C-alpha cells in the first residue's frame, strides 16, 4: 500500500488538473461565442454589400431611368445615330 503522502499528492494534482480543465472550458466557450458572433457579422456584411446596390437601383434609380426612357432599345437607337457609325457597319458587316 502506498504511503499517505502519495495520496495527498495525487489528490492535489487531480484538483489542479480539474481547475485547469474548468478554465480551459471557459476559454473554449468564449472562443466559440466569438466565432459565432463573428461569422454572423460577416454574413450580414456580405448580404449588405450584395443587396445594397440592388436596393438602391430599384428604389432610387429605376424611377429616373423609367422617366427618361433609358431602356436598351432607346440606347441602341441613339448609338445608331452617331455620325460615321453607319459607314463602319457597312464596311465591317459580314
Secondary structure, DSSP 8 states (H G I E B T S, - for coil): ---HHHHHHHHHHHHHHHHHHHHHHHHHHHHHHHHHHHHHHHHHHHHHHHHHHHHHIIIIIHHHHHHHT--HHHHHHHHHTSTTHHHHHHHH--
